[in-house]
Amino acid sequence: MAHCNLLVAIIAAVVLFLAVRTEASGGIGFNLHHRFSPVVRQWMEARGHAPGPSWLLPDDAPKGSREYYSALLRHDHAVFARRRGLANADGQSTLTFADGNATRLDTYEYLHYAEVEVGTPSSKFLVALDTGSDLFWLPCECKVCAKTGNTTTGLPYSPSQSSTSKTVPCGHPLCERPDACGAAGTGNSSSCPYEVKYVSVNTGSSGVLLEDVLHLVDGGGKAVQAQIVFGCGQVQTGDFLRGAAAGGLMGLGMDKVSVPSALASSGLVASDSFSMCFSRDGVGRINFGDAGSPDQAETPFIAAGSLQHPYYNISVGAITVDSKAMAVEFTAIVDSGTSFTYLNDPAYTLLTTNFNSRVSEARDTYGSGYEKFEYCYRLSPGQTSMRRLPAMSLTTKGGAVFPVTWPIIPVFASTNGGSYHPIGYCLGVIKNRIFSTEDATIGQNFMTGLKVVFDRRRSVLGWEKFDCYKNAEMQDGGSPDTSLESPTGDYSTPGSPNGDYVPYVPLPWENNATDGPYYPGRVPLTWPARSGSGSSSRASFGGLLSLILLHVLVVISVA
């Protein structure tokens, strides 16, 4: 009998550990969409926001075209400007490219969006994601809002149409403007007002705080309803009226009013943390409550007092290219909202020159749209892949190694017949000339192929190689992928007759059509792992559980 009780206790403990580990690694969340993806484009056009250089791409600019990469570079510049609070009097900045044409850009643009559902019955909104702010707000009871267009998706949120909507009173712990309540003479029971001013000149959102249900999905596909406090944005100003965050904004910062903090404090997630995972095509997943796996690499966040808002900063102590490790210390902002990676000297020169000395292809330039990329290379006739991709990594504070799995930008040429062929590639690292004192920025391109965990409870950044489409941990080993595949399908818009250079990021579903539903906007939280080397961490843990239970049974039988 004692043996049976022991068996039950051990099984219960192991199952409990498995459940906790599964929740911590899975969390609840939703899909991410790049700002130039078809999902965001269709949603914005339906709201009456026409494509253009300051928001979307023109219809004749394919993914990866020089217009595409120029737009991403302008976006990065805007991100740096708003960190420092720099803008012209009209709220815009000017960049001049190699062809001499000045391009105007909005100083408040976002790189990733997510479709969220709020209220009962639920209404859908495509909200911008911002790690540099905290409050989640939606257009609501609009006095001054962006256009709503002719679609029912993303219409302003209406408290009267949601049976679960509640007023947040002035006495609520998250009400940060009780003075405004008192000035109005309405007391603690009235609606708490809010006002958020952003760095971009004359850009902000104001209204009242509300509480309602945010609909999410957990790691097992089960619906989860989270009570969250958010802003009923009655008045938007500046860039918000020109299309930036027209459907609302979700701040992912560290303040207690942010959605990650709210989910953690409510107990709906196991940890005050979230993860972001990006595949090569820009489609990804954000999971709240995901603290990562026990064997992930980690480094602590550090304080960076020069910036106006706390960011996710880490310390780097060395850069390694192939087997050559080079000691160099710098602070870097880990920012999924920045397209490329920006380094100051001496780190920039150490990385790029050592990369350059280890590739076989000849240096080349590709003209307008590529001038920011100093290290570009041309393939030989008939060559369809790099001869070798030098391994690259960053050694962080504490010794953990941050692997860089896909630092390059493939370049393709379009022909008169509309077909594509690879002609070269560029290293997606840019010298930080915008602000010489700016901290380095680890952008989305260095996070490709990784699941990056922002653990706010323990104040650490975690990461591991990951297949975002299958939610499966990748195994180390083997040579880096050097293939430069030609684009196919809807993403292969023909270029101009003169043969424009078209860099292209291969789409993972193109060569895996029979292996699962891999297409934009449908990134499953879980997917059955392939047999063999592609096993997921959960599948491996399940096997470990079976071995543990078998061992327990054997011990008890022998006893």
C-alpha positions in Angstrom: 0.0 0.0 0.0 2.9 2.3 0.8 4.3 1.6 -2.6 1.1 2.5 -4.3 0.8 5.7 -2.4 4.4 6.5 -3.4 3.6 5.8 -7.0 0.6 8.1 -7.0 2.5 10.8 -5.3 5.4 10.6 -7.8 3.0 10.5 -10.8 1.1 13.5 -9.5 4.3 15.5 -8.9 5.6 14.7 -12.4 2.3 15.5 -14.1 2.1 18.8 -12.1 5.6 19.7 -13.2 4.7 18.9 -16.8 1.6 21.0 -16.6 3.4 24.0 -15.2 6.2 23.7 -17.7 3.8 23.4 -20.6 1.9 26.5 -19.5 5.1 28.5 -19.0 6.4 27.6 -22.4 3.2 28.0 -24.2 1.3 30.9 -22.7 -1.6 32.6 -24.4 -1.3 34.9 -27.4 -2.0 35.6 -31.0 -0.4 35.9 -34.4 1.8 38.7 -35.6 1.7 40.4 -39.0 4.4 42.5 -40.6 3.3 46.1 -41.5 3.7 45.3 -45.3 1.9 41.9 -45.1 -1.3 41.3 -47.2 -3.3 41.0 -43.9 -2.3 44.5 -42.8 -2.6 46.0 -46.3 -6.1 44.7 -46.9 -7.3 45.8 -43.4 -5.9 49.3 -43.8 -7.2 49.8 -47.4 -10.7 48.7 -46.2 -10.5 51.6 -43.7 -9.8 54.1 -46.4 -6.0 54.5 -45.9 -4.5 54.4 -49.4 -1.1 52.8 -50.0 1.9 55.1 -50.1 5.5 55.6 -49.0 4.6 56.8 -45.5 2.3 53.8 -44.7 2.0 51.0 -47.1 3.8 50.1 -50.3 2.6 51.0 -53.8 0.7 48.2 -55.6 3.7 47.7 -58.0 6.3 47.4 -55.3 6.7 43.6 -54.5 7.9 42.3 -51.2 11.7 42.7 -51.2 11.8 45.4 -53.9 14.1 48.4 -53.4 11.0 50.4 -52.4 10.3 47.7 -49.8 13.7 47.9 -48.2 13.8 51.7 -48.5 10.5 51.8 -46.6 11.9 49.6 -43.8 15.0 51.8 -43.5 12.8 54.9 -43.2 10.8 53.0 -40.5 14.0 52.3 -38.5 15.0 55.9 -38.8 11.6 56.9 -37.4 12.0 54.5 -34.5 15.4 56.0 -33.5 14.0 59.5 -33.8 11.1 58.9 -31.5 13.5 57.3 -28.9 15.4 60.6 -28.7 12.3 62.8 -29.1 13.6 64.3 -32.4 11.2 65.6 -35.0 10.8 68.6 -37.1 8.1 71.2 -36.3 5.6 69.4 -38.5 6.2 66.1 -36.9 8.1 64.6 -39.8 11.7 64.0 -40.8 13.5 64.0 -44.1 15.8 61.4 -45.6 17.6 61.8 -48.9 18.5 58.7 -50.9 21.2 58.1 -53.6 18.9 59.3 -56.4 18.6 62.7 -54.7 14.9 62.5 -54.1 13.8 63.6 -50.6 11.2 61.2 -49.1 8.9 62.4 -46.3 8.2 59.9 -43.6 5.9 59.8 -40.6 7.9 59.6 -37.3 5.4 57.3 -35.7 5.1 54.0 -37.6 4.9 50.4 -36.4 6.5 47.2 -37.7 4.1 44.6 -36.4 0.4 44.3 -35.9 -1.9 41.7 -34.3 -5.6 41.1 -34.7 -7.3 41.1 -31.3 -10.9 40.6 -30.1 -12.4 42.6 -27.3 -15.9 42.7 -25.7 -19.0 40.5 -25.6 -19.9 39.9 -28.4 -16.4 40.3 -29.5 -15.2 43.0 -32.0 -12.0 42.6 -34.0 -9.2 45.2 -34.1 -5.9 45.3 -35.9 -3.6 46.9 -33.3 -0.1 48.1 -33.5 2.4 46.5 -31.1 4.8 48.8 -29.3 7.5 47.8 -26.7 8.2 51.4 -26.1 4.8 52.3 -24.4 2.4 50.7 -21.9 -1.2 51.5 -22.4 -3.6 49.4 -24.6 -6.1 51.7 -26.3 -8.8 51.4 -29.0 -10.7 54.0 -31.0 -13.9 54.4 -29.0 -16.9 56.8 -28.8 -14.9 58.8 -31.3 -14.8 62.6 -31.3 -11.7 62.7 -33.4 -10.5 59.4 -34.8 -8.9 58.0 -38.0 -11.1 56.9 -40.8 -13.2 53.7 -40.3 -13.8 53.0 -44.1 -16.5 50.7 -45.3 -15.7 47.6 -43.2 -17.4 46.3 -40.0 -14.0 45.0 -38.8 -12.2 47.5 -36.7 -15.1 50.0 -36.3 -14.7 52.0 -33.1 -15.2 50.0 -29.9 -18.6 50.8 -28.3 -19.0 50.2 -24.6 -22.8 50.2 -24.9 -22.6 47.2 -27.4 -20.5 45.0 -25.0 -22.3 43.4 -22.1 -19.0 42.9 -20.3 -17.8 46.5 -20.5 -17.2 48.4 -17.2 -16.2 51.9 -16.3 -12.9 52.3 -14.5 -13.5 54.7 -11.6 -11.1 57.4 -10.5 -10.4 55.4 -7.3 -9.1 52.4 -9.3 -5.4 51.5 -8.7 -4.6 51.9 -12.4 -6.1 55.4 -12.6 -3.1 57.7 -12.9 -5.0 61.0 -13.3 -7.0 61.3 -10.1 -6.2 65.0 -10.2 -8.2 65.3 -13.4 -11.1 63.6 -11.7 -11.0 66.1 -8.8 -10.7 69.1 -11.1 -13.9 68.0 -12.7 -15.6 67.8 -9.3 -17.0 64.3 -10.0 -15.3 62.3 -7.2 -13.9 58.8 -7.1 -16.9 57.1 -8.7 -16.6 58.8 -12.1 -14.8 57.5 -15.2 -11.0 57.8 -15.0 -9.6 59.9 -17.8 -6.4 59.2 -19.5 -4.1 61.0 -21.9 -1.0 59.6 -23.5 1.4 61.8 -25.4 3.9 60.2 -27.7 7.3 61.5 -28.8 6.1 62.3 -32.3 5.0 66.0 -32.3 1.3 66.5 -31.6 0.6 62.8 -31.5 -1.4 61.3 -28.7 -4.6 59.6 -27.5 -7.0 60.6 -24.8 -10.3 59.4 -23.4 -11.4 57.4 -20.4 -10.3 54.0 -19.0 -12.6 51.0 -19.4 -12.5 47.3 -18.4 -13.6 44.5 -20.7 -12.7 41.1 -21.9 -9.7 40.4 -24.2 -10.1 37.1 -26.1 -7.0 35.0 -26.3 -6.1 31.3 -27.0 -3.9 29.1 -24.8 -1.3 26.6 -25.8 -3.9 23.9 -26.2 -6.1 25.9 -28.5 -8.6 26.7 -25.7 -10.3 30.1 -25.6 -9.2 32.4 -22.7 -11.0 35.5 -21.6 -8.9 38.1 -19.8 -10.3 41.1 -17.9 -8.1 44.0 -18.9 -8.1 47.7 -18.4 -7.6 49.7 -21.6 -8.2 53.2 -23.0 -11.4 54.2 -24.7 -9.7 56.5 -27.2 -12.1 59.3 -27.9 -9.6 61.7 -29.4 -6.5 60.8 -31.5 -4.1 63.4 -32.8 -1.1 63.7 -35.1 0.1 60.6 -36.9 -2.7 58.5 -35.5 -5.1 60.4 -37.8 -2.9 59.6 -40.8 -3.1 55.8 -40.4 -0.5 54.9 -37.9 -2.3 52.6 -35.3 -5.7 53.4 -36.8 -7.1 50.3 -35.2 -5.5 51.0 -31.8 -2.2 50.3 -30.0 -1.1 47.7 -27.5 1.8 48.8 -25.4 4.1 45.9 -24.3 6.2 48.0 -21.8 7.0 47.2 -18.2 4.3 49.4 -16.5 1.5 47.8 -14.5 -1.1 49.0 -16.9 0.3 47.1 -19.9 -1.4 43.9 -21.1 1.6 41.6 -20.2 1.5 43.0 -16.6 -2.3 42.7 -16.4 -2.3 39.0 -17.5 0.4 38.1 -15.0 -1.2 39.9 -12.1 -4.6 38.2 -12.8 -3.0 34.8 -12.7 -4.0 33.9 -16.2 -0.4 33.2 -17.1 2.2 31.5 -15.1 4.8 34.3 -15.5 5.2 38.0 -16.1 6.8 37.4 -19.4 6.1 37.1 -23.1 7.8 35.6 -26.1 8.1 36.6 -29.8 9.0 34.3 -32.6 9.7 35.3 -36.2 10.2 33.2 -39.3 12.0 34.4 -42.4 8.8 35.7 -44.0 8.0 38.0 -41.1 5.0 36.0 -39.8 5.3 35.2 -36.2 3.7 34.7 -32.8 3.5 36.5 -29.5 2.7 34.4 -26.4 2.0 36.0 -23.0 3.2 34.1 -20.0 5.8 32.2 -21.9 8.9 32.1 -19.8 10.7 29.8 -22.3 12.3 26.4 -21.6 14.7 25.4 -18.8 17.6 25.0 -21.2 17.3 28.3 -23.1 20.1 30.8 -23.1 19.7 33.9 -21.0 21.2 37.3 -20.2 20.1 40.0 -17.7 18.4 43.2 -18.7 20.4 46.3 -17.8 19.4 49.9 -17.2 20.0 52.5 -19.9 19.3 55.9 -18.4 19.9 58.0 -21.6 16.6 57.0 -23.1 13.2 58.6 -22.4 11.4 55.3 -21.8 12.8 52.0 -20.4 13.6 49.5 -23.1 14.8 45.9 -23.2 18.5 46.5 -23.0 21.3 43.9 -22.8 25.1 44.0 -22.6 27.3 42.4 -25.2 30.9 41.5 -24.5 32.1 39.8 -27.7 31.3 39.1 -31.4 32.2 35.8 -33.0 32.4 35.2 -36.7 33.1 31.5 -37.5 35.7 30.6 -34.8 37.1 34.0 -34.3 35.9 35.7 -31.1 36.6 39.4 -30.8 36.2 41.2 -27.5 34.1 44.4 -27.8 31.7 45.8 -25.2 28.5 47.6 -26.0 24.9 48.0 -24.9 22.1 46.9 -27.3 18.4 47.5 -27.4 16.5 44.3 -28.3 13.8 45.7 -30.5 11.5 43.6 -32.6 10.1 46.8 -34.0 13.3 47.6 -35.9 13.8 45.9 -39.2 17.6 45.6 -39.3 20.5 45.6 -36.9 22.5 48.8 -36.2 26.0 48.8 -34.6 28.4 51.5 -33.7 32.2 51.3 -34.2 34.2 49.4 -33.3 31.6 46.6 -33.1 30.3 47.4 -36.7 33.8 47.2 -38.3 34.8 44.1 -36.4 31.7 42.2 -37.5 31.5 43.3 -41.1 35.2 43.1 -42.0 35.4 39.6 -40.5 32.3 38.5 -42.3 33.6 40.0 -45.5 36.9 38.1 -45.2 35.1 34.7 -44.9 32.7 34.9 -47.9 33.7 33.7 -51.3 31.6 36.0 -53.5 32.9 39.3 -54.9 31.7 42.6 -53.4 29.2 44.5 -55.4 26.6 47.3 -55.1 23.0 47.4 -56.2 22.2 51.1 -56.3 19.3 53.0 -54.9 17.5 51.3 -52.1 20.6 49.4 -51.0 23.1 52.2 -50.3 22.7 51.7 -46.5 24.0 48.2 -46.8 27.7 48.5 -47.1 28.5 44.8 -47.6 26.8 43.3 -50.6 27.9 40.4 -52.9 27.2 39.0 -56.3 26.8 35.4 -57.2 28.6 33.8 -60.2 26.5 32.9 -63.3 24.5 29.8 -62.6 25.1 30.0 -58.8 21.9 29.7 -56.7 23.3 29.7 -53.2 26.1 31.1 -51.1 29.2 29.0 -51.1 29.2 29.4 -47.3 27.5 31.5 -44.7 29.9 32.3 -41.9 28.6 31.5 -38.5 27.8 34.6 -36.4 27.0 35.1 -32.7 27.1 37.6 -29.9 28.4 36.7 -26.4 26.2 38.5 -23.8 26.8 39.4 -20.2 27.1 36.2 -18.2 28.5 34.3 -21.2 25.4 33.2 -23.0 25.8 33.0 -26.8 23.1 34.7 -29.0 23.2 32.9 -32.4 22.5 34.9 -35.5 21.0 32.4 -37.9 20.0 34.6 -40.9 21.8 37.9 -41.1 21.6 38.4 -44.9 19.2 39.9 -47.4 19.0 37.8 -50.6 18.9 39.8 -53.8 17.1 38.6 -56.9 16.8 40.0 -60.4 13.5 40.1 -62.4 13.6 39.6 -66.1 11.3 40.7 -68.9 9.3 37.5 -68.6 8.6 38.1 -65.0 10.8 35.3 -63.7 13.4 35.6 -60.9 16.9 34.4 -60.4 19.3 34.9 -57.5 22.1 37.3 -58.2 23.5 38.1 -54.8 23.0 39.1 -51.2 23.7 41.8 -48.6 24.7 41.7 -44.9 21.7 43.2 -43.0 23.9 45.2 -40.6 24.0 49.0 -40.8 26.5 51.4 -39.3 24.7 53.6 -36.8 25.3 57.0 -38.3 22.0 58.5 -37.3 22.9 59.1 -33.7 26.5 58.5 -32.8 25.7 58.1 -29.1 22.7 55.8 -29.7 23.0 52.3 -28.2 23.2 49.5 -30.7 20.0 47.9 -31.8 19.4 44.2 -32.3 16.6 44.2 -34.9 14.2 41.6 -36.1 16.6 40.2 -38.7 19.0 39.0 -35.9 16.0 37.4 -34.2 14.9 35.4 -37.2 14.7 31.7 -36.4 14.7 32.3 -32.7 12.0 32.4 -30.0 13.0 35.5 -27.9 11.6 35.6 -24.3 11.2 38.9 -22.5 11.0 37.7 -18.9 10.1 40.8 -16.9 9.7 38.9 -13.6 13.3 37.8 -13.5 14.5 40.7 -15.6 16.2 38.5 -18.2 16.2 38.0 -22.0 16.0 34.4 -23.1 16.3 32.8 -26.5 16.5 29.5 -28.3 16.4 28.3 -31.9 12.8 27.7 -32.9 10.5 26.8 -35.7 7.8 29.4 -35.3 5.4 27.5 -37.6 5.5 24.3 -35.6 6.2 25.7 -32.1 9.1 23.3 -32.0 12.6 23.8 -30.6 15.3 23.4 -33.3 18.3 21.2 -32.8 21.8 22.6 -33.2 24.2 21.0 -35.7 24.9 21.0 -39.4 25.9 23.8 -41.7 23.9 27.0 -42.0 21.3 27.2 -44.8 22.9 29.0 -47.7 20.1 28.5 -50.3 18.7 31.5 -52.1 15.4 30.3 -53.4 13.4 32.0 -56.1 10.1 33.5 -55.1 6.9 31.8 -56.3 3.1 32.4 -55.9 1.4 35.6 -54.8 4.6 37.1 -53.5 6.5 37.1 -56.8 5.2 40.3 -58.4 7.1 40.9 -61.7 9.6 43.7 -61.6 10.0 46.4 -64.2 11.2 45.6 -67.8 14.7 46.9 -67.0 15.4 44.1 -64.6 15.1 45.6 -61.1 17.0 44.0 -58.3 14.5 42.3 -56.0 15.8 40.9 -52.6 13.6 38.2 -51.4 13.1 36.2 -48.1 12.2 32.6 -48.9 8.8 31.5 -47.6 8.9 28.3 -45.6 5.5 27.0 -46.7 6.6 26.9 -50.4 8.7 23.7 -50.0 6.4 22.2 -47.3 3.0 22.2 -48.9 2.2 18.7 -47.7 3.6 19.2 -44.2 1.0 21.4 -42.6 -1.0 24.6 -42.9 2.0 27.0 -43.2 0.7 30.3 -44.6 0.5 33.8 -43.4 -1.8 34.6 -40.5 -2.3 30.9 -39.6 0.6 30.2 -37.3 -0.5 27.3 -35.0 0.4 27.4 -31.4 1.2 23.7 -31.6 1.7 21.3 -34.5 2.6 17.6 -34.5 6.4 17.3 -34.8 8.1 15.3 -37.6 9.7 12.1 -36.6 13.4 12.4 -36.3 15.5 15.5 -35.7 12.5 17.9 -35.8 11.0 16.8 -32.5 9.5 19.5 -30.4 10.6 20.1 -26.8 7.2 19.1 -25.6 7.3 15.8 -27.4 10.8 15.2 -25.9 9.5 16.0 -22.5 6.6 13.6 -23.0 9.1 10.9 -23.7 11.1 11.8 -20.6 7.9 11.5 -18.6 7.3 8.0 -19.9 10.8 7.0 -19.0 10.4 8.4 -15.5 7.1 6.6 -14.9 8.6 3.3 -16.4 11.5 3.7 -14.0 9.2 4.3 -11.0 7.2 1.1 -11.9 10.3 -1.0 -12.2 11.6 0.2 -8.9 8.3 -0.5 -7.2 8.1 -3.9 -8.8 11.6 -4.8 -7.6 10.8 -3.6 -4.1 
